[in-house]
């Protein structure tokens, strides 16, 4: 029958020939199968003992009772991550049963940082077994059969041996010690000789032909190793292995580590760490490291009834805490907390946890398992925007486990005015931290479109993300200058650095104070040009905040806040109440409601969209709405009911053709007739695609206005997914190509007398406002907290100087050059 080796991780099984590394593909280390993983937990493929576990946590080997030695190597070149992203769950010498968790890894981080995520499963002593049936070219679940091993009788090695042992010491030059690839090369070299060759480190001794034995030595750069050889050609074998160990075996090449997502718009000086701007602003203060420990839970429960009661009680407590945060905060925080309430009430999560409890597991273990099943499913979609939302699931997991175990969550003692430095943050952690008044946030990971980034922007809390491993150089309590306008943090700043930064802060604070004093005045440039400053809102609370900041209307009502994180679509009455509340909060001022922008990074459970290889280029925006006319008609009726009639304008997302505009306008006109609405209702389009920008003259013939969504326009112009951390730093709307699209849209729309606004992130960037005004934009819709400041910036500009400035920006060769130009422009004022 033989030994059945089951898959250690859920994924797609393939042959070693498909592994883009000759060490594995050429079977230097042994034979086996490779897995393209879809799950984030490696489990034991048989009953056995943990023989080796690399310090970096990326590789583990086990030995079965039959003597089979299996190496599981997660990804390629992952040793260079030095443990980041890997959490070992066992130790060397542990006895494990098939299916026991061995290592949990951050599949996104590893996928971005490694050469490949492909995971070889190698029989390192393959000469002792015949590999029978193998599963390749198919999907496999964890613990599903992968291959079968049948023992064979090994041939005795024929050699003359007089018992003499020769040995020599050598200092390892391998940057990461002997890990899988060097072990394979050493083994291949040793097999070229008849002699027995062993490596000795301290009291550990390993056969040079055995990958597992070499890994078990636990070596590091600079270790002294004794090479021993015995046999007829011992001297030659010794010389060959010593010579090999004295080299770096090609390991000194630059690590195939994370891409330069932490690049900033401005060149970095010594002592600066680059990052991606998640929430603009400036902050200075001491670093406050938030080190987040795992919460351990017992696997076995104390009885199904007891554990189920514990789960119910914990859910009730956590639910009440989340609801309290939502009620206290409002706005963006409230919307995120509402999403968390939907998660904790999710029937599938609850059912999955209760099923595990019925199988004898503790409430904590059951809840963690249910959460990670959902995480695996989200990661399997490959959608970078959805993957960012995994943090919300992890957040709910930690809150529940904290209650179940009685272990308090981290972050209770952050001093006011500190800059929080950590791996990543969960939304609930940020909400709790915000109450302690930190000065800013600096994250090693994270993304610019995550819930944490959105919350920071709404709170006006400066934040940069995706700084990478360089953040390890920050000491707890060390002074930091956080520049979330240029995208970097300065460590150990000099007195001159601090003085210059303090002056920038003072200037910014003075500008904000002056702006607030005249926030309710109409916005005109210095030479009298009318530039309207609106606000982007997603709730009544945000509309109220925008009004307090002097917003002259809303240039973008994100209506999807009504449609997401629920099981059914909102009714006409529910939608009308929300739109009317926003209109009332803005007291008769223009309110532009974006029609349902669903699909891509914003899925709705009740709108079936087939799996798409590239969701950003699939069913999105108006395409979905036109395919679901009942949803579109219900939303239009709700908007048209808002009083006074005509205050709400309608904006169509993701337009690429005049025909889409015509279809929506025809429906609006039909409904106006049916509802007896005499007032005209403006219908405009969002310019988010190159198609819309380059046909703006055609759209302007029939659209009442055009509004540029710079976030999506940037990703489509640059062919960079704004939710992909690998390219996040390059997704800069100040790129000359994007600015040229904006300028062309304004020029083409002006031919037909249509105004053009900007409602994307660029309208909230202080450096961008002079350029946008110079390009011909006459309406800017910013985040509520920036409205008063945006008005003050525009009041200090004259149209001729902005036009000259914009003309220079269009001649720049990169976003970095444009930002340098913008800094120079600001310094002259």
N, C-alpha and C positions, 0 to 999 in steps of 0.2 A: 504494500500500500504506500509506504513512504511517509515523509513528513510534509504536511500541507502548510505552505507559507501563504498567509493571507495578506491582503493589501494593508499597509500601515496608514494609509490616508485616502480619503475619497478623491477620485480624480479620473484621469484618462490614462490607461495603461498603454505603453508603447515599448518598442525594443530599445536596447542600448545603442543600436546604430543611430538612433535619432538624437542621442545626447551630443550637444555641440562641444565635446571635450574628448580628445583622443584617449586620455587615461581611462575613461569609462567606455567609450565607443569601441576601443581596441581590446577591451577585456583585460587590461593590464592588472587591474585590481581583483578581477574575478568575473563571473558571469551572473546574469540576472535579468531584471526587468526595470524599466523606468516609469515613473508616474508624473503626469502633469497635474499637480494638486489643485483641487477646488475647495478642500477643507483646510482648517488651520490647526489641526491637532494630529500629531503622529501617535499611533497606538501600536502596541506590541503585536507582531505578526504570528507569534506562537508563544507557548509557555516556555520560559527560559530564564536566563540570568543576564543582567546588564553587565557587559564586559568592559566597554569603554563609553565614555561620554566626554566629548571634546569640551574644553573650557569655553569655547565660543558658542556652545549649545546647538550647533548646526548639524552635528553628526553623532550618531549613536550606533553601537553594535551590540548584538545579543548572541548568546550561545544556547542552543537547545540541548536537551538531554541526549540527543543522538549525535551531538558534536558539531552540528551545523552552525557556522558563524555567519551572521547576516549584518551587513553594514547598511544603514539608512542615512543617506547624505542629502540634506534638504537644500536644494538649489546648487548653483555653481558659483565658485568664488565667494561663497558666503562666509568663509573663515575671516575674510577681511572686515566683516561687520563687527567683529570683536564682541559678539554676544548681543548686539542691539537687535531687537525684534524677536529674540528667542527666549523662551521660558522653560527650562528643563523641569520636569515633574517627577523625576526619579534620580537615583544616584547609582554610582558604580557598585556592583555587588548585590543590588536589589533583585529579588525574585519577582517576576512579573507573569501575569496570565494573559492569554490572548485577548486583545481589546483594551488592555489597561493603557491609559494615557501616558506617553513618554515625554513628549515635547509639544508645547504650544508655541506657534510662531505667528507674527504679524504678517499676513500674506501680502498686504499692500506694500509695506515697507520693504520686505525682502524682494518682492517682484521688481520694485523700482531700483533697488540698490544692487541686485545681483546680475551676473551675466545672463542667467536663466533661472527660472523657478523649477525647472525639471528636477525630479528627485530620484536618483538611482537607488535601487534596492538590490544589493550585491551579495552573492554568496562568495565570501572571500576565500573560503577553502573549497572552491568548486571542484578541485581535483578529487575530492573525497566523495563526490556525489554525482549522480546523473540527474540532470534537471528534466523532469517530465513535462507534463502539460503546463503551458504558460498562457496567461491571459494577456493578449496585446491587441491593439487596435480597437479597444472597447472601453466603455466607462466601467469603473469598479467602485464599489462602496468600501469604506473601511471595514475590515474583517471579512471581505469576500475573497474567495480563493484566487491566488495570484500565480503560484507555481507549486510544483510537487518535487521533493528531493528524495532520491533513492540512494542509500549508501552503496559504495563500490569498494572492493578490496584494493587498497593502495599497493603499488609495486614497491618493493624494497629498493632503496637507492643503492646503486652499485658504486662503491668507491673504496679505495684503499685508505686506511686510517690507522696511523700509529699512535693516536691519542694526543699528539702534540697540539696545543692551542697557541695561536699567535694573536696578539692584540695590539691595539694602538688607540690612543685618545685623540679626539677631534672636537673642536668647538663648533657648535651648530651655527651656520650662517643663514638658516631659514628664517625669514621675518616672522612667521607664525608657527614656528616649530614644525614637527612632523605631523601633518594632517593628511587627509585622504590622498591628495595628488602626489605629494612627495613620497608617501608610503608606497604608492603603486610603482613609482620609479625605482625606489630602493629594492622592492620585491622583484621587479623585472631584472635588475642588475644582478641580484643574488642568485636568481634562477639560471643565470648563465654559467654558473660554476658548480662543480661537484661538492665542494666543501660546504659544511654547515656554517652559517653566519648568524651571529646574534649581536644585538645592540644592548648595551647595559647603561642604565642611568640610575645611580644610587643603588637601591636594593631591588630594582625592577630589571628584568631581563626578557627580551623579546626576540623571537625568530624573525630574521630579516625578510623571510618569504611570506610572513603572515601580516597582512594589513592590520588586523585587529590587534595583534601583539604589539605592533609598532605604535598604534594609536594609544594603547594602554600605557605606554611609557610616560605620557603626559609631558612632552618636551616643550621648550620655548627657546626663542632666540638667545644665543649666548651660552646655552647649557653645554656642559662637557659630557660627551658620550664616549663610552669605551666600545670599540668594535672588536669582536672576537671571531676568529675563524678556525675551523678544525677540519682537516681532510687533505687529500692529495694536492689540491691546488689552493691551499689555504692562503699562501702569501699573495697570490694574484687576486684572489677574492677580497682579501683585506685591503689591498692597495686600491682596488676599484671602488669599494664602498666608502673608504676614507676620502678618496678624491671627490666622490659624489657629494658626501655630506659637507665637505668644505666649501661647496658652492651654494648659491641661493636657489638652484634648480629652476630658474626663471621666475621665482616668486617675488622678485624685487620690482617687477613692472608695476606701473600705476594701477591702483586698485580699481576694479570695475564697480565702483561704489555708486552712491547716489549721484544723479545728474546735478548740474549746478543750479538747482532750483533756488538756491539762496543768493543768487547774484542780485545786486541792487542796481538801481539806475545810475548811481554815481560810483566812480572807481573807489574801491576800499583802500584805506590806509592801514598800516600796521596797527593792530589793536582793535580793529573793527570787524564785526561779524555781519555778513549780509543776510537778508531775509526777504520774505514776500510780505508786502503791506496788506494787512487784513483790516485795519481800521486806522485812518490817518490821524496824526497828531504828534506831539512832542512830550517827552516825560524824562525826568531825571530823579534818581533815588537809588537806595541800596538794593542789591539783588536779594530776592527772597526765594530760595529754592523750595519748590513744592515737590517732595519725593513721594510718589504714590506706591504704597506697598500693596501686594496682592492680599486678598481676603481669603484665608483658608477656610474650607468647609469640610465637614465630615461626609464621607461617601455613603455610609450606611445610616439609615434612619432608625428612630426609636419606635416605629410602628406607624402604619398608614394613617390612622385616625389622628394621632398626635402630630405628625408632620403636616398633614393637610390643614389642621387647625392653625399650626404655626404659619403656614403659607398665607392663609386667609387673613390672619391678624397682621402680618407684615405688610401685605398688600393694602390693607385698610390704613395703616399708619403712614406708609409712603404716599399713598394717594392723597391723604389729607394734607401732607406737607407740600406736595406739588400744587394742589389746588390753592393752598394758602399763598404760595409764591406767585401764582398766576393772578390772584385777587389783589395782592399787594403791589405788584409791579405794573401790570398793564402793558400795552404796546407790544413791542417785539418779544420781550420776555414772556408775556402772557401767551403769545401764539406758540412759542416753543414749549412752554409748560403744558399747553393744551395738547400738543403732539405727544408729550410724555404721558399725559393722562390716557390718551388713546392706546398707547403701547401697554400700559400696566393693566388696562381693561381688555386687552386683545384676547379673544376667546381661544385662539390657536395656541398662544403662549401658555395660557392657563391650563388648557387641556393637555399640552405636552408635558408641563410640569407635574400635573396630577397623575399622568400615566407613569412617570418615573417614580413618583412616590408610591404608587401601587406596586411597583416592582421592587420596593424595599429601600429606596434611596431617601436621603434626608431632604428636607424642603429646600435647603440652600443648594445642594448638589443638583436637585431636580430643576430648580429655577435657572441655574447656570447652564445646564445642558439645553434647556428649552431656548434660552437666549442665543446660545451659540449655534443651534440648528438654524435659527433665523439669520444669523450673521453669515453662515455658510451660504445660505440661499441668496442673500444679497450680493455677496462677493462673486457668486457664480454668474451673475448677470454681466459682470465686467463693466458696469456703468460707473464711471468715476464719481459722478455727482451722488448717486445712491450710496456708494461706498462711504462717502463722507458722513452719511447719516448713520453709519454703524455706531458712531460715538453715542448717539441717543440710546441705542440698545444697551451699550456698555454702561451708560449712565444709570439706566433703570436697574441693570444687574447689580451694580455696586450699591445703589441705595437700598435695594432689597436685602442684599447680603449683610450690609451694615446693621440693619435692624435684626435680621435673623441671628447674627453672631454676637451682637452687642458691641461690635468694634466701631468706634467713631471714624467717620471719613476724614481724610487729610484736609489741611488748609484752614484750620481753626485759628491759627496764631500768626497770620500775616499782618505785619505792621502797616498802618496807614502810611501812604506815600512811598511804599516799596514797589519795585518792579518785579512782578511774579515771573519766575523762570522755571519752566518745567517741560516735561516730555510733550504733553498734550493736555488739554482741559476738556472736561465734560460740561455741558450746559448748566447743570445744577451746581457744579463746582464754581463756575463763573458767577452765577447769581449769588451764591453764598460769599464769594470773595469780594464782589462788588460792594457788599454792605460794609466791608472793612476798609474801603476807600484806597485801593492800590493806585499807584500812579500810571502803571502800564502793564502790558503783558508781552512776554517773549517766549515763544514755543519752539521746541526742536522740530516738532512735526506740525500737523494741522494743515488746513487749506484755506484759501481766501474766500471760499463760498460756503464754508461750514457754518453750522448754527452758532458756534462760538464767535466766528468772525462777524456774523450778522449782529449778534448781541452786542459785541464790543462797539461796533459802529453806532448802534442805536444808543448806547450808553455814553458815547463820546470818549471811550477808553482807548488810548493809543495801543496798537498791537501789531507785532510782526510775527510771522509764522514761517515754518519750513527753513529754519536756520541750520539744521543738520547737526553733526557731531561737534562742530566747533563750539557749540554752546557749553560743552563740558569744561571749557577753560574758564568759565565764570565761577568765581568763588562766592559762597553764601555771604551776604553782607557787603560785597565789593560795590563801589560806586559805579553806576551805569548811566549812560546817556542814550535814551531810546529815541531814535529818529524814525518815526513812522511816516515821514514825508519823503525821505530819500531811501528808506528801506534798509537801515542798518542799526546796530547797537555798538556803542564805543565802550571798551573795557578800560579800566584804570585811566580815565581821562586826565590830561594835564590841566594845570591851572588855566592855561590859555583856552583849551577846549571847553572847560566848564564855563568860563566867562563868556565865550562866544555863544554857547548854548543858552546860558541864562539870559543873554540879551535877546536871543530869538524868542524865548519863552515870554519874556516881558513884552516884546513887541506884539506877539500873538495875543496875549491876554489883553493888552490895551486895545487892540483891534476888535476883539470880541466884546469888550465892555462898551466901546464906542458904537459898535454895530447894534448891540442890544438896546441902547438908548434911543435909536431911531429905527427900530425894527419894523414899526408899523407904517413907516413912510413908503410911498411908492418908490420903486427903484428906477433911477435914470442914470446914465453915464455922466461923466463930467461935462460933456458937451450937449447933454439933453436927450440923448438917444434912449428910447424906452426899452428896457430889458426886463421882462417879467421873471420874477423868481418864485417858482412853485415848489412843492414838496412831493416826494414819493411817499405814499402811505399804504398801509395794509390793514388798518383797523380804525375804529372810531377814536381810540386813545391816541394813536399816532396823528390823526387829523387834528385833534385838540392841541397836541404838542406843537404841530406845525403852525397852527394859527397863533399860538403864543409867541412863536419865533418870527411872526410877521409874514408868513407865507401868503402869497397873493392868489393862491388856488392850489390844486393838486394836479400835477402834470402826469401822474401815474397812480392810479388806484389798482393795486395788485389783487384783482378779484379772486385769484386762486386761493387766497387765504380761507375763503368760504368752502372750497371744494376739496381740499386735501385733508389727510388724516381722518377720514370718516368712511363709513361703509356705503352710504347712499348720497346722491347728489342733493344739494340744498334746494329747498322749495322756492317758488317765486316770492312768497311772502317773506321768507327768511332773508333772501337776497335783498329784497326791497328795503327791509328794515335796516340792513347794514349800509346800503348805499345812501339811504335817507339820513342816517346818523352821521355819516361822513360829510354829506352836503350841508347839514345843519351846523356841524362843527366849523365849517369854513364859510358860514354866513353869506350865502349867495354868490360866493366867488366860483370861478370855473372849476369843475371837477371832471377830470378825464379818466374814464373807467376803461381799463384794458380788458377786452374780452378774454374769456377763459384761455389761459396760456398753459395748457396741460401737455404732457408727453415729454420725452427726453429725460431731463433730470427731475421732473415733477409728475410722477405717476399717480393715478387715482385708481383705487381698487375696483371701482364700479365701471371704469371705462376700459374695455378690453383692447389692448394693443399687442399685436403679436411681437414676439421677441425679435429685436432688430440688432443687426451686427453693428450699426452705428446710429444710436438713437438720436444724436444731434442732427443727423441728416434724414431723419424719418418722419414719423407722425408727430408733429409739434404744432402748437398754436392754432391758427385758423384752419389748418388742414384737419385737425381733430374736430373742431367745432362744426365745420361744414359737413363732416361725415356723421355727426350726431346732431341733426337739426332740432331734435326735441330739446336738447340741452341749450343750444344757441338761442332758440326762440324763447325759452323760459327766462334766460338771462336778459335778453333784450327787453322783454316785457317788464322785468323788475327795474331795469334802468329807466325805461320810459315813464314809469309811474312816479319817479322822484319829482317832488315839487320844490321850487317852481320849475315848470316844464322848461327844458332846454338848458338848465344849469349843468346837468350831466352830459358830457360829450362822450362819444364812443370811439375807442381806438382799437384797431385790428392788429393783432400780433403776427409776426413771421410772414408778412406779405411778400410775395415774389411776382405777382402779376396784377394787372388792372382788373381782370375777371373776378378775382377774389373780392376786391373792393366792391365791384358791381353787385355781386351776389348778396353781400351783407347789406348794402344800401337798399337794395330792392326789398329785402326782408324788413328793414327798419321802416321803410315807407309803407309797406303793407300793414304792419302792426300799428303805426301811427293812425292810419285810416280806421282800422278796426277799433282802436281805443279812443278815437275822437280827440286826438291831440293835435291842436292847431299850430303850436309853436314849432319852429324848425329845430331839428336836432343835428348837430354837427357830427360828421363821421370822418375820422382821420386814420392814418396808417402809421405803424411803427416801421422804421427803417432799420432793420437788423441784419439784412443780407446784402451782399454786393449787388444782387439783382435789383433790389429796391433802390439802392443808392444810385445805380447807373441808369435807372428808368424813372428817376424822381420827377422829370418833366412830364412823363406820361401819367404818373400817378397824381401829380398836382393838378392836372386838368379836372379830375373828378373828386379828389380828396379835399376836405376843408382845411386840413393841416397835416404836417408830417412831424413825427417825433422820433429822434434817433436813439435807439437802445444800444449804447456803446459796448456793453458787456458782450452781447451776442455778436454784434457787428465785428468786434475785435477778433473773436475766435474764428469767425468765418473768413475774414480777410486774411488773417495770419495762418489759418489752418492749424490752430493750436486749441485743444480742448481746455477751456478755462477751469475745468474741474480736475484736470490731470496734474498732480504735483510734479511730474517729471518735466513739464514745460511751463509751470505756473509763473515762473519769473519772467518768461518771455511774453506773456499775455498782457501787454501794456497798451492801453488805448492811445497813448501819446506817440505810438509808432507813426512815422510819416505816412505810411500807406493808409492807416485808419483816418488820420487827419485829412488826407486828400479826399477820401470818400465823404467825409463830413462836409468839406468845402464844396465838393461837386454837388452834393444833395442840396445845399443852400443855394448854389448858383442856379441849378435847374428848376428848383421850386420857385425862385424869385421871378422867373420868366412869366409865371402865371399868378404872381401876387400872393403866393401861399407862405405863411410863416413856418419856420422850422424850429423845433425845440430839441433839447437833449434831456432825456430822462434816465440815462444810464449812469454808471458810477463816475464817469468823467465829470459830470456836473457837480460832484461833491469834492473835486480835487482843486484846491486853491491855485495850483500852478497852471491848471488847464483853462481857467475861466477867461483870462485875457485872449488866449488863442481862439477859443470857441466864439467869443464875441467878434473877434476879428474875422472869423470865417463866415460870419453872417447869421449866427444863431441868435434868435431874439427871445427865446424862453428857455430857462434853465430850471430843471426840477431836481432838487437835491434831497439828501436825507434831512429830516426835520431839524436836527440839531445844528445843521450847517447853514440854514436859510438866512438868518440875520447876518452872519459873516459873509455869505456870498453877496448879499445886497451891498454891504459895505465895500467889498472888493470892487464890484462893478462901478460903484459911485466914484471911485478914484481913477477910472479909466476914461480915456477919450477914444472915439471911434477911429480916427486916423492912426493913432499910435498902436492900437490893437491890430489894425489891418496890416501895418508894416511888420509888426511882431509875428503875426500869423504867416505872412509871406515868407519870412525867414525860417519859420518852423517847417514849412512844406519843403524847404530845400535841404533840411537835415537828412542824415543818412541812417539814423537809428533813433529809437525812443530815448536812449541815453543822451544823445546829442540834443534832442528836443528838451529834455528835462534840464540839461545844463543851460540851455538858452533861457528857459523859464526862470531858473534861479538868478541868472544874470539880470533878467528883466525886473524881477522882484527887488533885487538889491539896488537898482537905480531909482526906486520910488521912495 
